[in-house]
Amino acid sequence: MDPVLAYVGDWLHLVIRWAHIVAAIAWVGASFYFIALDRSLRPPTDSSRGVGGEAWEIHGGGFYRIEKFRVAPATLPERLAWFKWEAYLTWLTGFALLVLLYYLGANTYLIDPLVRPLEAWQAIAASLAILAAGWVAYDQAARRFRDGRALVAVICVLIALAAWVSSQLFSPRAAYIQTGALIGTWMAANVFFVIIPGQRRLVAATAAGRTAEAIDGIRGKQRSVHNNYLTLPAVFAMISQHFPFTYGSDQRWLVLLALMACGALAQHALNVRHDGRSGATALAAAFGLLALVAVGLAPLQVAGGAMTAAEFPAVQAVITQRCVACHSVTPTFPGTTVAPKGVVFDTAQQMRAESRR
């Protein structure tokens, strides 16, 4: 690749990732706040106006009184704040990163011949198919299952299936990202296809003087709660690329599911605290599961002494063949302009210095 294009690509990566993180912070913050607010509502002092609950809050040196209507107010205010672009921008920038890194660099990041010797177009098509089919399956389940626990079980099965299929198709690192991208797609699609259209119908009915349909509020609340519980599992999948020890296991998809479950349990512990409960059981379960995963992934102690000088040339040959193309002061791998994390293996001394890592 031309060095100038590679340099431009690095800046593009930086700007898009920066925007992705900022948008995600705004989206996650709004989700956390509104779930906390909803769970903190108490019976109103005056229910004659259709108010279903109210909460008093203090922040930034001021007092706030928040009211939630059972369905809709009698008349709409002049200004109504909407929360949607945080979700849209998070998904758009996330998908742009998926394209920039994993689709354009499919042979490097998306495909592992030892897992499945796919052509680049096959891997990309499979990734897109998982995103599309996964959304359809989840959306249909959310619409059809009335029992909340049964729906949770179905969602868990769908995520497990996506994690397993991804682990059979893509590189270990990409399998985690693919599962996280699927969950992120569910969350953004919930906003785009369910929550916002329902809110538009509520607003339109109220503006026209009609009785708003309660189902739109109920369905929007359902998907909002789903998004809240899916947040921490998705965040783990997105940061997992920095922790290869999590996806280095032969049963990496089970590790992914376990760590995602830790996130969901931690989120539940946070949510029930807003109901006035301790959340200690869920939090203990999260830490217990995390401890089990940590023990299961602990490296085995291998007997043997330090590598001898006579043995080092064989190791050096492997590193030179497989690593130096990127990890060098002058990288030769297409699209790489700077050694990742500043680690270089140009000399034997540098190789030995990084041996513990």
N, C-alpha and C positions, 0 to 999 in steps of 0.2 A: 504493500500500500504506500502511496505517496506520503512522505512525512508531513506535508502541509495538511492533507486530508485527515491523517491520523491525529494531528494536533487539534484540528477543528472538531473532530469526533470526541476528543477528550473534553473539550469545553462544552460541547453539546451534552455529553453525559453528565458533567458537573451541574449545568444549569437545570436540566430536567430532573435530576435526582434532588437537587435543592428544592425545586418547586414541588416535587412529589412529597417530600418530608414536611414542608410548610403546610401544604393543603391537608395532608393526613393529620397533622397536629390539630388544625382547625376542626376537622371532621370528628376526630376522636374526642376532642374536648367538648364539642357540642353534644355528641352522643352521651358521654359520661354525665354532663350537666343535666340534660333533660331526663335521663333515667333517674338520676338522683332526685331531681325536682319532683318527678311523678310519684316516686316512692315516699317522698316527704310530705305529700299533700295531706291535709287534715280536713275534717268536715268544716264547711264554711260557716261563718257567723250569720250570713244572709244568703239563703238558697233560692230566694224568690226570683232572682234574675237568671236562673239556670246554671249557676255556678256549682260545680260538683266537688271542688276542693280548693284549698288555699294554703299558702305557705308564707311565712315571714323569714326573711334572710337579711344578713348584714354582710357587706363587703365594701372594701375601699372607703371606709369611713361613713357609709350611708346605709339606711334601712330600705328594704324593698318588700313590697307586698305583691305576691303573684297569685293570680286566680286562674283556675282551669275550668272551662265550661263543660258541661256534660256532653253536649254536641256542638252547639254554635251559639254565639250571642244573637240577640234580637236584631241588632244592626251592626254593620261592619265599621271598624275604625277607619279613619282617613289613611292611615299608614299601617301596613301589615308586613312584618319581617318574615322572610322565607329563608329556610336553610336547605340549600340544595347544591350550590356551586362547590362547596367544600368536598362533597362526595364526587361530583362529576370531575373536578380537577384532579382529585386523588386517583381516580381510575384512569383518566386520560393520560396523565403523566406516568402512571405505573405501567400502562400498556405500551407507552412510548419507550420506556426503559426495557420492557420485554422484547420489543422489536429491535431496538438498538443493540442490545447485548446478546440476547439469546436467539433471535431470528437471523439478524445479519451476521452474527458470529456463531451460527448453529453448529458448525463442525468443531468449534472450540469449546463452547459452553453447553449447548443443548444435547449434543450426541456423544455417547461413549460407546465405541464399537464393542467393548467387552460386555456391555449391557444389552445393546441391540444395534446391529450394524445398519442403521437407517441412512437414507439419503436426506439431504437437508430439507428438501420440499416435503418429504414424508414426515419428518419430525415436526416441522412447522404446522402441517395440516393436522397432525395428531393433537398438537397443543391447542390449536383453535377449536378442534372438534370437542375436546374435553371441556373447554370453557363454555361452548354453546350447549352441548348436551347436558352438562352439569347444571346449568341455569334452568333449563327446561324441566329436568327431573326435580330439582329443589322447589321450583315455583309450583309445579303441579302437586307436589306433596303438601306444601304449605296451604294450598287451596282446598285440598280434599280431606286432609286429616283434621278432625275436630278435637280429638283427644291430644292435649298438649304433650303428655309423656310419650305417646306413640310417635308424634311428630319429631320430638327430640331424638328418639331412637332412629328414625328414618334418616334424619340429617346426619347423625353420627355414622350410619352405614354408608351414606353417600360420600362423606369425606374420607372414610376408610377406603372405599373402593377407588376414589380418585387418587389417593396416596399410593395404593398398591399398583394401580395401572401405570401411574407416572413412574414408579420405581422400576417397572418392567420395560419402559420405553426410553427413558431419558437418562442422562448422566445423574449421579447422586445429587449433585448440587442443584441441577435443573429440576429434579423431581420435587424437591422441597419448594422451590420457587413456583413451580407449576401448581402445586396444591394451594399455596398461598394466593396465587393469582386467581384461582377458581373461587376461593372464599371471598376475595376482594371484588370479584365480578358479581357474585351473589349480592353483596352488600350494596354496591353502586346500582345494580339493576333493581333492587328493592326500592331504592329512592326514586329512580327514573320511571319504572313501570308501575309501581304500586302506591308508594307514599305520596308523591307529588300529584299524580292524577287524582287520587282520592281527595287530597286537600283542595285541588282546583274545583272538584264537584261540590265540596262543602262550601267553598267561598261563593260559587255561582248560585247555589240554592239559597244561601243566606241573602245574597244581593238581590235575588228575585223575589224574596219574601216567602219562599217555599220552606217546608220542613226538611232539613238536611237528613240524608240517610246515615243512620248510626253505623252501618257496616263499614263505611269508608274510614271512620275513626278507629273502629275495632281492628280492621285489617292493617291500617297504618301503624297502630300501636304494636301489633304482633310482629311486623317486619322490623320495626324500630328496635324491639327487644332482641330479635334475632341478631341484628347488626351489632348490638351492644355485646352480646356474648361471643360473637365471632371475631371481635376486634383483636383481642390479645392472641388468639391462635394465628390470625393472619399476620400480626406484627412479628411473632416469632419466626414464621416461615420466611418473611422478608429479610430478617437480620441473620438467618441461619447460614447464609453464604460466608459469613465471617468466622464460622465455627465448624470447620471440617470434621472434627471428632464426632459431631452429632450425626452426620450423614455418611460416615465411613463404615458403619456397621453393615453386615450382610442383611440384617433385618431393619434397615434404615426407616422403612415406612412405619414400622411399629414404634420406633423411637419418635418419629415425627408426631404420630397420633398421641403418644403419651405426653409429650411436651405441650402439644396443643391442649390436651385435657387439663394440664396444670394451669394454663392460661385461663381456660373457661371456669375452672374451679375458683381461681383467684378472683375473677370477675364476679362470680356469684357471691363470694364472701364480701366483696365490696358492696354489692347491691343490697344484700340483706341487712347490712348495717344501717342503711337508710330506712329500713322498716323498724328499726329499734332492736334488732337481734344482733348477736355478737358476730356471727359468721365464722366462729372459730373452727367448727367442724369442717367446713369446706376448705378453709385455709390450711388446716392440718392435713387434710387429704391431698391438697396441692403439693405441700412440702414433702409429704410422705412419698408421693408418686415421683417427685423430682429426685428424691434421695435414691429410690429404687433404680431410676434410669442412670443416675450418676454411678452407682455401684455396678450396674450392668455394663456400662461403657468403660469402666476403669481398665487401663491397659494391663495385660498380663506381664508378670516379671519373667523375663527370659534369661536363663542361665547362660553364663559365658563372660569372658573378659573383654577388655577394650579392643577395638580394632587395631591390628598391627600395621606397621608400615608396609609390609608386603601385601596386605589385603586392600589397602587404600586405593591403589590404581584401578581396581575393578569397580569400586564405588565411584571414583572420579569419572570413569568412562560413562557410567549410566547418567550421572548428573550432567555431564557435558552434552550428552546426546538428547536428554529429555528436558533439561531445565534452563540451560544457559541461553537458549534462544530468546527467552524473556528476561531472565535474571542475569543481566549483564549491564555494564556501563553503556554499551552500544547494542541494544536489543536488535535482533534480526527477525523476530516474529512479526508478521504483518499486523499492523494496527497498534503495536506496542512501541511506545516512544520512551518510556521510563520504566525501570525495573519495578515490579510490584512490591510495595512496602519498602522499597529501597534496598532489598536483599539482592546481592550480586554473588555469583559463583565463578568469577573469572580466574581465580587462583585457588590453589589447594588450601592456602591459609584461610581464605574467605569461606570455603566449604567447611573446613573444620570449625571455624568460629560460629557457624550457624547450625552445627550438628544437633544440638539439643532441641532446636525448633523443628 
